[in-house]
Amino acid sequence: MKIKQFTPKYYLSALFIFFSCAALNIGTLQAAETTEPSDPAISKMEWLPENSSASPVSSTTSKTIASAERYLVAEGKASYYAKEFHGKKTASGESFNLSHLTAAHRTLPFGTSVRVINLENGKNVVVRINDRGPHMRGRIIDVSPAAAKEIGLFGNGTANVRIEAYD
């Protein structure tokens, strides 16, 4: 069996391919920042500027939290936790309590206050993010059963909601 020796042209070819891929990867990252989200459940998501006077919802539906400097607004489907999760550890390390006003979100930091507004009936509740989820495609937030009762979601399974996350 004969072993081929690598010549400088092989090394130069490998370097050329490496740098070409690196250049393509940078372009891909920049393009990804301007594309729409891949999850169809997220129909609208935007950061509003700091100290913005714009209200994300009408005053008849909800009031913004006075101390908020920036907030995220998103619309999509919400669901709630099953009772079987009561007492189990959340991603933040605390025990899940079905009577507390808490929620799971994929990316918001733990401890973030989020107003969840049921778009079907106008009811709203402020929850605290303490877990990661939802783990079902097409959902933007999972709320505790207590929060689900507050907004008329309990028993229905899912509802169209708007979420407003506050710093």
Rosetta constraint file for C-alpha pairs under 8 A:
AtomPair CA 6 CA 10 HARMONIC 6.11 0.50
AtomPair CA 6 CA 11 HARMONIC 7.53 0.50
AtomPair CA 7 CA 11 HARMONIC 6.95 0.50
AtomPair CA 8 CA 12 HARMONIC 6.13 0.50
AtomPair CA 9 CA 13 HARMONIC 6.00 0.50
AtomPair CA 10 CA 14 HARMONIC 6.14 0.50
AtomPair CA 11 CA 15 HARMONIC 6.19 0.50
AtomPair CA 12 CA 16 HARMONIC 6.09 0.50
AtomPair CA 13 CA 17 HARMONIC 6.22 0.50
AtomPair CA 14 CA 18 HARMONIC 6.09 0.50
AtomPair CA 15 CA 19 HARMONIC 6.15 0.50
AtomPair CA 16 CA 20 HARMONIC 6.04 0.50
AtomPair CA 17 CA 21 HARMONIC 6.14 0.50
AtomPair CA 18 CA 22 HARMONIC 6.23 0.50
AtomPair CA 19 CA 23 HARMONIC 6.12 0.50
AtomPair CA 20 CA 24 HARMONIC 6.25 0.50
AtomPair CA 21 CA 25 HARMONIC 6.06 0.50
AtomPair CA 22 CA 26 HARMONIC 6.42 0.50
AtomPair CA 23 CA 27 HARMONIC 6.55 0.50
AtomPair CA 24 CA 28 HARMONIC 6.24 0.50
AtomPair CA 25 CA 29 HARMONIC 6.29 0.50
AtomPair CA 26 CA 30 HARMONIC 6.37 0.50
AtomPair CA 27 CA 31 HARMONIC 6.19 0.50
AtomPair CA 28 CA 32 HARMONIC 6.09 0.50
AtomPair CA 29 CA 33 HARMONIC 6.62 0.50
AtomPair CA 30 CA 34 HARMONIC 7.25 0.50
AtomPair CA 31 CA 35 HARMONIC 6.57 0.50
AtomPair CA 37 CA 42 HARMONIC 7.11 0.50
AtomPair CA 39 CA 137 HARMONIC 7.34 0.50
AtomPair CA 39 CA 138 HARMONIC 6.57 0.50
AtomPair CA 40 CA 138 HARMONIC 6.47 0.50
AtomPair CA 41 CA 75 HARMONIC 7.76 0.50
AtomPair CA 41 CA 76 HARMONIC 5.07 0.50
AtomPair CA 41 CA 77 HARMONIC 6.44 0.50
AtomPair CA 41 CA 137 HARMONIC 7.74 0.50
AtomPair CA 41 CA 138 HARMONIC 4.47 0.50
AtomPair CA 41 CA 139 HARMONIC 5.93 0.50
AtomPair CA 41 CA 140 HARMONIC 6.79 0.50
AtomPair CA 42 CA 74 HARMONIC 6.66 0.50
AtomPair CA 42 CA 75 HARMONIC 5.96 0.50
AtomPair CA 42 CA 76 HARMONIC 5.28 0.50
AtomPair CA 42 CA 138 HARMONIC 7.72 0.50
AtomPair CA 42 CA 139 HARMONIC 7.99 0.50
AtomPair CA 42 CA 140 HARMONIC 6.85 0.50
AtomPair CA 43 CA 74 HARMONIC 7.19 0.50
AtomPair CA 43 CA 75 HARMONIC 5.80 0.50
AtomPair CA 43 CA 76 HARMONIC 6.30 0.50
AtomPair CA 44 CA 73 HARMONIC 7.29 0.50
AtomPair CA 44 CA 74 HARMONIC 5.10 0.50
AtomPair CA 44 CA 75 HARMONIC 5.61 0.50
AtomPair CA 44 CA 76 HARMONIC 8.00 0.50
AtomPair CA 45 CA 72 HARMONIC 6.80 0.50
AtomPair CA 45 CA 73 HARMONIC 5.39 0.50
AtomPair CA 45 CA 74 HARMONIC 4.32 0.50
AtomPair CA 45 CA 75 HARMONIC 7.09 0.50
AtomPair CA 46 CA 72 HARMONIC 5.74 0.50
AtomPair CA 46 CA 73 HARMONIC 5.69 0.50
AtomPair CA 46 CA 74 HARMONIC 6.97 0.50
AtomPair CA 47 CA 70 HARMONIC 6.96 0.50
AtomPair CA 47 CA 71 HARMONIC 5.95 0.50
AtomPair CA 47 CA 72 HARMONIC 4.82 0.50
AtomPair CA 47 CA 73 HARMONIC 6.83 0.50
AtomPair CA 48 CA 52 HARMONIC 6.74 0.50
AtomPair CA 48 CA 70 HARMONIC 6.03 0.50
AtomPair CA 48 CA 71 HARMONIC 6.04 0.50
AtomPair CA 48 CA 72 HARMONIC 6.69 0.50
AtomPair CA 49 CA 69 HARMONIC 7.91 0.50
AtomPair CA 49 CA 70 HARMONIC 6.07 0.50
AtomPair CA 50 CA 69 HARMONIC 4.94 0.50
AtomPair CA 50 CA 70 HARMONIC 4.87 0.50
AtomPair CA 51 CA 68 HARMONIC 7.85 0.50
AtomPair CA 51 CA 69 HARMONIC 5.09 0.50
AtomPair CA 51 CA 70 HARMONIC 6.86 0.50
AtomPair CA 52 CA 69 HARMONIC 7.46 0.50
AtomPair CA 52 CA 70 HARMONIC 7.62 0.50
AtomPair CA 55 CA 59 HARMONIC 7.92 0.50
AtomPair CA 55 CA 64 HARMONIC 6.94 0.50
AtomPair CA 56 CA 64 HARMONIC 7.87 0.50
AtomPair CA 56 CA 73 HARMONIC 6.94 0.50
AtomPair CA 56 CA 164 HARMONIC 7.71 0.50
AtomPair CA 57 CA 61 HARMONIC 6.56 0.50
AtomPair CA 57 CA 62 HARMONIC 6.43 0.50
AtomPair CA 57 CA 63 HARMONIC 7.79 0.50
AtomPair CA 58 CA 62 HARMONIC 6.56 0.50
AtomPair CA 58 CA 63 HARMONIC 7.95 0.50
AtomPair CA 59 CA 63 HARMONIC 5.83 0.50
AtomPair CA 61 CA 117 HARMONIC 7.95 0.50
AtomPair CA 61 CA 122 HARMONIC 5.99 0.50
AtomPair CA 61 CA 123 HARMONIC 7.57 0.50
AtomPair CA 61 CA 124 HARMONIC 7.85 0.50
AtomPair CA 62 CA 117 HARMONIC 7.96 0.50
AtomPair CA 62 CA 124 HARMONIC 7.27 0.50
AtomPair CA 64 CA 68 HARMONIC 7.63 0.50
AtomPair CA 65 CA 166 HARMONIC 7.31 0.50
AtomPair CA 68 CA 166 HARMONIC 5.49 0.50
AtomPair CA 68 CA 167 HARMONIC 5.57 0.50
AtomPair CA 69 CA 166 HARMONIC 7.45 0.50
AtomPair CA 69 CA 167 HARMONIC 6.37 0.50
AtomPair CA 70 CA 166 HARMONIC 6.23 0.50
AtomPair CA 70 CA 167 HARMONIC 5.93 0.50
AtomPair CA 71 CA 164 HARMONIC 6.21 0.50
AtomPair CA 71 CA 165 HARMONIC 4.98 0.50
AtomPair CA 71 CA 166 HARMONIC 4.58 0.50
AtomPair CA 71 CA 167 HARMONIC 6.35 0.50
AtomPair CA 72 CA 163 HARMONIC 7.58 0.50
AtomPair CA 72 CA 164 HARMONIC 5.35 0.50
AtomPair CA 72 CA 165 HARMONIC 4.90 0.50
AtomPair CA 72 CA 166 HARMONIC 6.94 0.50
AtomPair CA 73 CA 162 HARMONIC 6.93 0.50
AtomPair CA 73 CA 163 HARMONIC 5.62 0.50
AtomPair CA 73 CA 164 HARMONIC 4.66 0.50
AtomPair CA 73 CA 165 HARMONIC 6.68 0.50
AtomPair CA 74 CA 162 HARMONIC 5.60 0.50
AtomPair CA 74 CA 163 HARMONIC 5.32 0.50
AtomPair CA 74 CA 164 HARMONIC 6.80 0.50
AtomPair CA 75 CA 140 HARMONIC 7.75 0.50
AtomPair CA 75 CA 160 HARMONIC 7.24 0.50
AtomPair CA 75 CA 161 HARMONIC 5.64 0.50
AtomPair CA 75 CA 162 HARMONIC 4.32 0.50
AtomPair CA 75 CA 163 HARMONIC 6.31 0.50
AtomPair CA 76 CA 138 HARMONIC 7.71 0.50
AtomPair CA 76 CA 139 HARMONIC 6.51 0.50
AtomPair CA 76 CA 140 HARMONIC 5.88 0.50
AtomPair CA 76 CA 160 HARMONIC 5.50 0.50
AtomPair CA 76 CA 161 HARMONIC 5.62 0.50
AtomPair CA 76 CA 162 HARMONIC 6.63 0.50
AtomPair CA 77 CA 138 HARMONIC 6.66 0.50
AtomPair CA 77 CA 139 HARMONIC 4.74 0.50
AtomPair CA 77 CA 140 HARMONIC 5.81 0.50
AtomPair CA 77 CA 141 HARMONIC 7.23 0.50
AtomPair CA 77 CA 158 HARMONIC 6.34 0.50
AtomPair CA 77 CA 159 HARMONIC 5.52 0.50
AtomPair CA 77 CA 160 HARMONIC 4.66 0.50
AtomPair CA 77 CA 161 HARMONIC 5.94 0.50
AtomPair CA 78 CA 139 HARMONIC 5.59 0.50
AtomPair CA 78 CA 140 HARMONIC 5.95 0.50
AtomPair CA 78 CA 141 HARMONIC 5.04 0.50
AtomPair CA 78 CA 142 HARMONIC 5.76 0.50
AtomPair CA 78 CA 143 HARMONIC 7.38 0.50
AtomPair CA 78 CA 158 HARMONIC 5.38 0.50
AtomPair CA 78 CA 159 HARMONIC 5.50 0.50
AtomPair CA 78 CA 160 HARMONIC 6.36 0.50
AtomPair CA 78 CA 161 HARMONIC 6.26 0.50
AtomPair CA 79 CA 139 HARMONIC 7.11 0.50
AtomPair CA 79 CA 141 HARMONIC 6.63 0.50
AtomPair CA 79 CA 142 HARMONIC 4.91 0.50
AtomPair CA 79 CA 143 HARMONIC 6.38 0.50
AtomPair CA 79 CA 148 HARMONIC 7.95 0.50
AtomPair CA 79 CA 153 HARMONIC 7.62 0.50
AtomPair CA 79 CA 157 HARMONIC 5.78 0.50
AtomPair CA 79 CA 158 HARMONIC 4.58 0.50
AtomPair CA 79 CA 159 HARMONIC 6.88 0.50
AtomPair CA 80 CA 142 HARMONIC 4.82 0.50
AtomPair CA 80 CA 143 HARMONIC 4.60 0.50
AtomPair CA 80 CA 144 HARMONIC 5.55 0.50
AtomPair CA 80 CA 145 HARMONIC 5.98 0.50
AtomPair CA 80 CA 148 HARMONIC 6.34 0.50
AtomPair CA 80 CA 153 HARMONIC 7.89 0.50
AtomPair CA 80 CA 154 HARMONIC 7.45 0.50
AtomPair CA 80 CA 157 HARMONIC 6.94 0.50
AtomPair CA 80 CA 158 HARMONIC 7.51 0.50
AtomPair CA 81 CA 85 HARMONIC 7.02 0.50
AtomPair CA 81 CA 142 HARMONIC 6.37 0.50
AtomPair CA 81 CA 143 HARMONIC 6.30 0.50
AtomPair CA 81 CA 144 HARMONIC 5.51 0.50
AtomPair CA 81 CA 145 HARMONIC 6.29 0.50
AtomPair CA 82 CA 145 HARMONIC 7.55 0.50
AtomPair CA 83 CA 98 HARMONIC 6.83 0.50
AtomPair CA 83 CA 145 HARMONIC 7.60 0.50
AtomPair CA 85 CA 96 HARMONIC 6.67 0.50
AtomPair CA 85 CA 98 HARMONIC 7.97 0.50
AtomPair CA 86 CA 95 HARMONIC 7.62 0.50
AtomPair CA 86 CA 96 HARMONIC 5.31 0.50
AtomPair CA 86 CA 97 HARMONIC 5.33 0.50
AtomPair CA 86 CA 98 HARMONIC 5.76 0.50
AtomPair CA 87 CA 95 HARMONIC 5.17 0.50
AtomPair CA 87 CA 96 HARMONIC 5.07 0.50
AtomPair CA 87 CA 97 HARMONIC 6.03 0.50
AtomPair CA 88 CA 95 HARMONIC 5.30 0.50
AtomPair CA 88 CA 96 HARMONIC 5.51 0.50
AtomPair CA 89 CA 93 HARMONIC 5.64 0.50
AtomPair CA 89 CA 94 HARMONIC 5.55 0.50
AtomPair CA 89 CA 95 HARMONIC 4.44 0.50
AtomPair CA 89 CA 96 HARMONIC 6.00 0.50
AtomPair CA 90 CA 94 HARMONIC 5.62 0.50
AtomPair CA 90 CA 95 HARMONIC 5.96 0.50
AtomPair CA 90 CA 96 HARMONIC 6.02 0.50
AtomPair CA 90 CA 130 HARMONIC 6.68 0.50
AtomPair CA 90 CA 131 HARMONIC 5.15 0.50
AtomPair CA 90 CA 132 HARMONIC 7.67 0.50
AtomPair CA 91 CA 130 HARMONIC 6.90 0.50
AtomPair CA 91 CA 131 HARMONIC 4.76 0.50
AtomPair CA 91 CA 132 HARMONIC 5.96 0.50
AtomPair CA 92 CA 110 HARMONIC 6.65 0.50
AtomPair CA 92 CA 130 HARMONIC 5.49 0.50
AtomPair CA 92 CA 131 HARMONIC 5.77 0.50
AtomPair CA 94 CA 130 HARMONIC 7.58 0.50
AtomPair CA 97 CA 144 HARMONIC 7.88 0.50
AtomPair CA 98 CA 144 HARMONIC 5.54 0.50
AtomPair CA 98 CA 145 HARMONIC 5.58 0.50
AtomPair CA 98 CA 146 HARMONIC 6.14 0.50
AtomPair CA 99 CA 144 HARMONIC 7.27 0.50
AtomPair CA 99 CA 145 HARMONIC 6.82 0.50
AtomPair CA 99 CA 146 HARMONIC 4.98 0.50
AtomPair CA 100 CA 144 HARMONIC 6.93 0.50
AtomPair CA 100 CA 146 HARMONIC 6.18 0.50
AtomPair CA 100 CA 147 HARMONIC 7.54 0.50
AtomPair CA 101 CA 126 HARMONIC 7.23 0.50
AtomPair CA 101 CA 127 HARMONIC 4.91 0.50
AtomPair CA 101 CA 128 HARMONIC 6.58 0.50
AtomPair CA 101 CA 143 HARMONIC 7.62 0.50
AtomPair CA 101 CA 144 HARMONIC 6.18 0.50
AtomPair CA 101 CA 146 HARMONIC 6.01 0.50
AtomPair CA 101 CA 147 HARMONIC 5.21 0.50
AtomPair CA 102 CA 127 HARMONIC 4.76 0.50
AtomPair CA 102 CA 128 HARMONIC 4.68 0.50
AtomPair CA 102 CA 129 HARMONIC 5.78 0.50
AtomPair CA 102 CA 130 HARMONIC 6.44 0.50
AtomPair CA 102 CA 143 HARMONIC 6.07 0.50
AtomPair CA 102 CA 144 HARMONIC 5.56 0.50
AtomPair CA 102 CA 147 HARMONIC 7.11 0.50
AtomPair CA 103 CA 127 HARMONIC 6.16 0.50
AtomPair CA 103 CA 128 HARMONIC 6.04 0.50
AtomPair CA 103 CA 129 HARMONIC 4.90 0.50
AtomPair CA 103 CA 130 HARMONIC 6.18 0.50
AtomPair CA 103 CA 131 HARMONIC 6.48 0.50
AtomPair CA 103 CA 141 HARMONIC 6.88 0.50
AtomPair CA 103 CA 142 HARMONIC 5.47 0.50
AtomPair CA 103 CA 143 HARMONIC 4.18 0.50
AtomPair CA 103 CA 144 HARMONIC 5.84 0.50
AtomPair CA 104 CA 129 HARMONIC 5.60 0.50
AtomPair CA 104 CA 130 HARMONIC 6.14 0.50
AtomPair CA 104 CA 131 HARMONIC 4.37 0.50
AtomPair CA 104 CA 132 HARMONIC 4.80 0.50
AtomPair CA 104 CA 133 HARMONIC 5.00 0.50
AtomPair CA 104 CA 134 HARMONIC 6.29 0.50
AtomPair CA 104 CA 141 HARMONIC 5.81 0.50
AtomPair CA 104 CA 142 HARMONIC 5.08 0.50
AtomPair CA 104 CA 143 HARMONIC 6.40 0.50
AtomPair CA 105 CA 129 HARMONIC 6.67 0.50
AtomPair CA 105 CA 131 HARMONIC 6.59 0.50
AtomPair CA 105 CA 132 HARMONIC 5.10 0.50
AtomPair CA 105 CA 133 HARMONIC 4.95 0.50
AtomPair CA 105 CA 134 HARMONIC 6.31 0.50
AtomPair CA 105 CA 140 HARMONIC 6.85 0.50
AtomPair CA 105 CA 141 HARMONIC 5.22 0.50
AtomPair CA 105 CA 142 HARMONIC 6.88 0.50
AtomPair CA 106 CA 132 HARMONIC 5.09 0.50
AtomPair CA 106 CA 133 HARMONIC 4.96 0.50
AtomPair CA 106 CA 134 HARMONIC 6.73 0.50
AtomPair CA 106 CA 140 HARMONIC 7.80 0.50
AtomPair CA 106 CA 141 HARMONIC 7.83 0.50
AtomPair CA 107 CA 132 HARMONIC 7.50 0.50
AtomPair CA 108 CA 112 HARMONIC 6.79 0.50
AtomPair CA 108 CA 129 HARMONIC 7.28 0.50
AtomPair CA 109 CA 129 HARMONIC 7.11 0.50
AtomPair CA 110 CA 128 HARMONIC 7.61 0.50
AtomPair CA 110 CA 129 HARMONIC 5.08 0.50
AtomPair CA 110 CA 130 HARMONIC 5.06 0.50
AtomPair CA 110 CA 131 HARMONIC 7.09 0.50
AtomPair CA 111 CA 128 HARMONIC 5.55 0.50
AtomPair CA 111 CA 129 HARMONIC 5.22 0.50
AtomPair CA 111 CA 130 HARMONIC 6.21 0.50
AtomPair CA 112 CA 128 HARMONIC 5.62 0.50
AtomPair CA 112 CA 129 HARMONIC 5.41 0.50
AtomPair CA 112 CA 165 HARMONIC 6.74 0.50
AtomPair CA 112 CA 166 HARMONIC 6.47 0.50
AtomPair CA 112 CA 167 HARMONIC 6.53 0.50
AtomPair CA 113 CA 126 HARMONIC 6.53 0.50
AtomPair CA 113 CA 127 HARMONIC 5.76 0.50
AtomPair CA 113 CA 128 HARMONIC 4.72 0.50
AtomPair CA 113 CA 129 HARMONIC 6.62 0.50
AtomPair CA 113 CA 165 HARMONIC 5.93 0.50
AtomPair CA 113 CA 166 HARMONIC 5.56 0.50
AtomPair CA 113 CA 167 HARMONIC 7.32 0.50
AtomPair CA 114 CA 126 HARMONIC 5.45 0.50
AtomPair CA 114 CA 127 HARMONIC 5.32 0.50
AtomPair CA 114 CA 128 HARMONIC 6.20 0.50
AtomPair CA 114 CA 129 HARMONIC 7.32 0.50
AtomPair CA 114 CA 163 HARMONIC 6.39 0.50
AtomPair CA 114 CA 164 HARMONIC 5.38 0.50
AtomPair CA 114 CA 165 HARMONIC 4.32 0.50
AtomPair CA 114 CA 166 HARMONIC 6.16 0.50
AtomPair CA 115 CA 124 HARMONIC 6.68 0.50
AtomPair CA 115 CA 125 HARMONIC 5.59 0.50
AtomPair CA 115 CA 126 HARMONIC 4.24 0.50
AtomPair CA 115 CA 127 HARMONIC 6.33 0.50
AtomPair CA 115 CA 163 HARMONIC 5.58 0.50
AtomPair CA 115 CA 164 HARMONIC 5.11 0.50
AtomPair CA 115 CA 165 HARMONIC 6.54 0.50
AtomPair CA 116 CA 124 HARMONIC 5.44 0.50
AtomPair CA 116 CA 125 HARMONIC 5.46 0.50
AtomPair CA 116 CA 126 HARMONIC 6.23 0.50
AtomPair CA 116 CA 127 HARMONIC 7.40 0.50
AtomPair CA 116 CA 161 HARMONIC 6.49 0.50
AtomPair CA 116 CA 162 HARMONIC 5.90 0.50
AtomPair CA 116 CA 163 HARMONIC 4.65 0.50
AtomPair CA 116 CA 164 HARMONIC 6.70 0.50
AtomPair CA 117 CA 122 HARMONIC 6.22 0.50
AtomPair CA 117 CA 123 HARMONIC 5.81 0.50
AtomPair CA 117 CA 124 HARMONIC 4.23 0.50
AtomPair CA 117 CA 125 HARMONIC 6.74 0.50
AtomPair CA 117 CA 151 HARMONIC 7.17 0.50
AtomPair CA 117 CA 161 HARMONIC 5.29 0.50
AtomPair CA 117 CA 162 HARMONIC 5.16 0.50
AtomPair CA 117 CA 163 HARMONIC 6.34 0.50
AtomPair CA 118 CA 122 HARMONIC 5.32 0.50
AtomPair CA 118 CA 123 HARMONIC 5.49 0.50
AtomPair CA 118 CA 124 HARMONIC 6.16 0.50
AtomPair CA 118 CA 151 HARMONIC 6.03 0.50
AtomPair CA 118 CA 152 HARMONIC 7.62 0.50
AtomPair CA 118 CA 153 HARMONIC 7.76 0.50
AtomPair CA 118 CA 159 HARMONIC 6.67 0.50
AtomPair CA 118 CA 160 HARMONIC 6.16 0.50
AtomPair CA 118 CA 161 HARMONIC 4.56 0.50
AtomPair CA 118 CA 162 HARMONIC 6.75 0.50
AtomPair CA 119 CA 123 HARMONIC 7.73 0.50
AtomPair CA 119 CA 159 HARMONIC 7.72 0.50
AtomPair CA 119 CA 160 HARMONIC 5.68 0.50
AtomPair CA 119 CA 161 HARMONIC 5.13 0.50
AtomPair CA 119 CA 162 HARMONIC 6.74 0.50
AtomPair CA 120 CA 159 HARMONIC 7.30 0.50
AtomPair CA 120 CA 160 HARMONIC 6.70 0.50
AtomPair CA 120 CA 161 HARMONIC 7.81 0.50
AtomPair CA 121 CA 151 HARMONIC 7.92 0.50
AtomPair CA 121 CA 152 HARMONIC 7.71 0.50
AtomPair CA 122 CA 151 HARMONIC 7.93 0.50
AtomPair CA 123 CA 150 HARMONIC 7.31 0.50
AtomPair CA 123 CA 151 HARMONIC 4.83 0.50
AtomPair CA 123 CA 152 HARMONIC 7.19 0.50
AtomPair CA 124 CA 150 HARMONIC 7.10 0.50
AtomPair CA 124 CA 151 HARMONIC 5.42 0.50
AtomPair CA 125 CA 147 HARMONIC 6.53 0.50
AtomPair CA 125 CA 150 HARMONIC 6.40 0.50
AtomPair CA 125 CA 151 HARMONIC 6.51 0.50
AtomPair CA 127 CA 143 HARMONIC 7.79 0.50
AtomPair CA 127 CA 147 HARMONIC 7.19 0.50
AtomPair CA 133 CA 141 HARMONIC 6.81 0.50
AtomPair CA 133 CA 142 HARMONIC 6.66 0.50
AtomPair CA 134 CA 139 HARMONIC 6.23 0.50
AtomPair CA 134 CA 140 HARMONIC 6.58 0.50
AtomPair CA 134 CA 141 HARMONIC 5.69 0.50
AtomPair CA 134 CA 142 HARMONIC 5.46 0.50
AtomPair CA 135 CA 139 HARMONIC 7.96 0.50
AtomPair CA 143 CA 147 HARMONIC 5.95 0.50
AtomPair CA 143 CA 148 HARMONIC 6.22 0.50
AtomPair CA 144 CA 148 HARMONIC 6.17 0.50
AtomPair CA 145 CA 149 HARMONIC 6.18 0.50
AtomPair CA 145 CA 154 HARMONIC 6.53 0.50
AtomPair CA 146 CA 150 HARMONIC 6.49 0.50
AtomPair CA 147 CA 151 HARMONIC 6.60 0.50
AtomPair CA 148 CA 152 HARMONIC 6.07 0.50
AtomPair CA 148 CA 153 HARMONIC 4.69 0.50
AtomPair CA 148 CA 154 HARMONIC 4.83 0.50
AtomPair CA 149 CA 153 HARMONIC 5.95 0.50
AtomPair CA 149 CA 154 HARMONIC 5.01 0.50
AtomPair CA 153 CA 157 HARMONIC 6.54 0.50
AtomPair CA 153 CA 158 HARMONIC 6.50 0.50
AtomPair CA 153 CA 159 HARMONIC 6.39 0.50
